[in-house]
């Protein structure tokens, strides 16, 4: 059923930029590698340009939309696409644990909440087989960045630790949206890891955030300034075969993982540290 009611205007407060380019929509759906029996969770369906293609590709689409006007605008689609369930709510608070295991996330993330929303999704990574996300180009580059590059930081390391694949797929021009954003976008594919436990992850996050808190300092000095017991930190770095003079942006994700495990079992004040940094 066509959407015939007046299109709601864009709300700047919600960071809305509606995808309109048919070729980009086809590329996103192809990149998701969708099984006909799959469930897709679309975050921010907007005016439904991508939603229709998703409904034609899988057995079930759960679309989470915060804008009440857009929810009302999309209602006719639920009459023609019987496999579409439009949920009115905040994607940051949505109950992802109610989705079936193996759900594929397809999302054009609002730029103003893209990072916290990404981590919200990764908190529930046991639900998802993969995430196909549209992000600001610079954020996508940071997610996929490698050591010893300007873009490589805590966001890169944490995302790559929580995923077994982080692949930057393609750029998207501002002309593919209405209204046009001021920056370029990109589509990225993340395949979540399922083999990390809560305690290991918490230790890893604390280690990485501490290491990058003072980016220009050496690893040893960064931990010392954060209040860690320096002899224990030195011993942990030596055991992990990481030179004390190295900086955080030179370490691989695997080196951070090894160091975090050692620190968790050897440095007394490790668990007392704040989670955010």
C-alpha positions in Angstrom: 0.0 0.0 0.0 1.5 3.4 -1.0 2.1 6.0 1.7 -0.3 8.7 0.7 -0.5 10.9 3.8 1.6 14.1 4.0 5.2 13.3 4.8 6.2 14.5 8.3 8.8 17.2 8.3 12.3 16.4 9.5 13.1 17.0 13.2 16.5 18.4 13.6 16.5 17.4 17.3 16.4 13.7 16.3 19.2 14.1 13.8 16.9 12.9 10.9 18.4 12.5 7.4 16.1 10.3 5.3 17.8 7.9 2.9 16.2 8.3 -0.6 18.7 6.8 -3.1 17.4 3.4 -4.5 20.9 2.2 -5.5 22.2 2.7 -1.9 19.2 0.9 -0.5 19.9 -2.1 -2.8 23.5 -2.1 -1.7 22.6 -2.1 1.9 20.2 -5.0 1.5 22.7 -7.0 -0.5 25.4 -6.3 2.2 23.1 -7.7 4.9 23.2 -11.1 3.1 19.7 -11.8 4.4 18.2 -15.2 4.8 14.5 -15.4 3.8 13.6 -16.8 7.2 15.6 -14.1 9.1 14.3 -11.4 11.4 15.6 -7.9 10.8 15.6 -5.1 13.4 15.6 -1.8 11.5 16.4 1.2 13.7 15.1 4.5 12.4 12.9 3.5 9.5 12.1 7.1 8.8 9.8 7.4 5.8 10.2 3.7 5.0 12.4 3.8 1.9 14.6 0.9 3.1 11.8 -0.8 5.1 9.9 -2.0 2.1 12.9 -3.7 0.6 13.7 -5.4 3.9 10.1 -6.7 4.2 10.4 -8.2 0.8 13.7 -10.0 1.8 12.9 -11.6 5.2 10.1 -13.2 7.1 9.9 -10.5 9.9 10.9 -6.9 10.3 10.8 -5.0 13.6 11.2 -1.3 13.0 12.0 0.9 16.0 11.0 4.6 15.4 11.1 7.3 18.0 9.2 9.9 16.0 5.4 9.5 16.7 4.5 11.3 13.5 6.6 8.8 11.4 5.1 5.9 13.3 1.7 7.1 12.2 3.0 7.8 8.6 4.3 4.2 8.4 1.1 2.6 9.5 -0.2 1.9 6.0 2.9 -0.2 5.3 1.8 -2.6 8.1 -1.4 -3.3 6.1 0.5 -4.2 2.9 3.6 -5.6 4.6 2.1 -8.1 7.0 5.6 -9.1 8.3 6.3 -5.5 9.5 6.0 -4.6 13.2 6.6 -0.8 13.8 7.6 -0.1 17.4 7.3 3.4 18.8 10.2 3.9 21.2 13.7 5.1 21.9 16.3 2.8 20.3 18.6 3.4 23.3 16.0 1.9 25.6 14.5 -0.7 23.4 14.3 -4.3 24.8 16.6 -6.0 22.3 16.7 -9.1 24.5 13.2 -9.9 23.3 14.4 -10.3 19.7 15.1 -13.8 18.5 18.7 -15.0 18.4 20.3 -14.4 15.0 18.4 -11.1 14.3 20.1 -8.9 11.8 20.3 -5.2 12.6 20.0 -2.7 9.7 20.1 0.9 10.8 20.7 4.4 9.6 21.9 5.7 12.9 21.2 9.3 13.9 24.6 11.0 14.1 23.9 12.6 17.5 23.5 9.2 19.2 25.5 6.9 17.0 28.2 5.9 19.5 26.0 5.2 22.5 23.5 3.4 20.3 26.3 1.2 18.9 27.4 0.2 22.4 23.8 -0.5 23.3 23.6 -2.9 20.4 26.9 -4.5 21.3 25.6 -5.0 24.9 23.0 -7.3 23.4 25.4 -8.9 20.8 24.1 -12.4 21.8 20.9 -11.5 19.9 22.5 -10.5 16.7 24.2 -12.3 13.9 25.4 -9.1 12.3 24.9 -5.3 12.3 24.7 -3.3 9.0 25.0 0.3 10.1 25.0 3.6 8.3 27.2 6.1 10.2 29.0 9.3 9.7 32.1 8.6 7.6 34.6 9.7 10.3 33.0 7.5 12.9 33.0 4.5 10.6 36.7 5.1 9.9 37.4 5.1 13.6 35.5 1.8 14.1 37.6 0.1 11.5 40.9 1.8 12.2 44.2 0.0 12.7 47.0 0.7 15.1 49.4 3.5 14.5 46.8 5.6 12.6 45.3 8.9 13.6 41.8 7.4 13.8 42.7 4.5 16.0 41.5 4.9 19.6 39.4 3.4 22.4 36.3 3.3 20.1 38.3 1.2 17.6 39.8 -1.2 20.1 36.6 -1.8 22.0 34.4 -2.3 18.9 36.9 -4.7 17.4 37.2 -6.6 20.6 33.5 -7.1 20.8 33.2 -8.2 17.1 34.8 -10.9 15.0 34.5 -8.7 11.9 34.5 -5.0 11.5 34.4 -4.1 7.8 34.0 -0.7 6.2 31.8 -1.5 3.2 31.2 1.7 1.2 30.8 5.5 1.4 27.5 7.2 0.9 27.2 10.7 -0.6 25.2 13.4 1.1 23.1 13.5 -2.1 21.6 10.2 -1.2 19.6 11.8 1.7 16.9 14.3 2.2 17.8 16.7 3.6 21.4 16.5 2.7 23.7 16.1 5.7 26.9 18.3 5.8 29.1 15.2 6.0 29.7 12.0 4.1 28.3 8.7 5.5 29.4 5.1 5.3 28.0 1.6 5.7 29.8 -0.8 8.0 29.3 -4.4 8.8 29.9 -5.8 12.3 29.7 -9.4 13.2 29.5 -9.7 17.0 31.6 -12.1 19.1 29.7 -14.5 21.3 32.6 -15.9 23.3 33.2 -13.0 25.8 32.0 -13.1 29.3 30.9 -10.1 31.5 33.9 -10.1 33.8 36.5 -10.3 31.0 34.7 -7.6 29.0 34.6 -5.3 32.0 38.3 -5.7 32.6 39.1 -5.1 29.0 37.0 -1.9 28.9 38.7 -0.5 32.0 42.2 -1.3 30.6 41.5 0.3 27.2 39.8 3.4 28.6 42.7 3.9 31.1 45.3 3.5 28.4 43.7 6.1 26.1 42.8 8.6 28.8 46.2 10.3 28.3 46.8 9.4 24.6 50.1 11.2 24.3 51.6 9.5 27.4 53.3 6.1 27.5 51.3 3.2 28.7 53.1 3.1 32.1 52.5 6.8 32.7 48.8 6.6 31.7 48.1 3.9 34.2 50.2 5.6 36.9 48.2 8.9 36.5 45.0 6.9 36.8 46.0 5.6 40.2 47.2 2.1 39.4 50.0 0.6 41.4 53.0 1.2 39.1 55.1 -1.9 40.1 52.2 -4.1 39.2 51.6 -2.3 35.9 55.3 -2.6 35.0 55.2 -6.3 35.8 52.0 -6.8 33.7 53.5 -5.0 30.8 56.7 -7.0 31.0 54.7 -10.3 31.2 52.6 -9.2 28.2 55.8 -8.4 26.3 54.7 -4.8 25.8 57.4 -2.2 26.2 56.7 0.3 29.0 57.4 3.2 26.7 54.7 2.3 24.1 51.6 4.4 23.7 48.1 3.1 23.5 47.6 3.8 19.8 50.4 1.3 19.0 48.9 -1.7 20.7 46.8 -4.3 18.8 43.4 -5.5 20.1 45.1 -8.8 20.9 47.8 -7.1 23.0 45.2 -5.2 24.9 43.3 -8.4 25.6 46.4 -10.1 26.9 47.3 -7.1 29.1 43.8 -6.8 30.4 43.7 -10.4 31.5 47.1 -10.1 33.3 46.1 -6.8 35.0 42.8 -8.3 36.2 44.6 -11.0 38.1 47.7 -9.1 39.3 47.0 -5.4 40.0 45.1 -5.0 43.4 43.2 -1.8 42.6 42.1 -2.8 39.1 38.5 -3.5 40.1 38.2 -0.3 42.0 38.7 1.8 38.9 35.8 3.6 37.2 34.3 2.0 34.2 34.2 5.1 32.1 37.2 7.1 31.1 
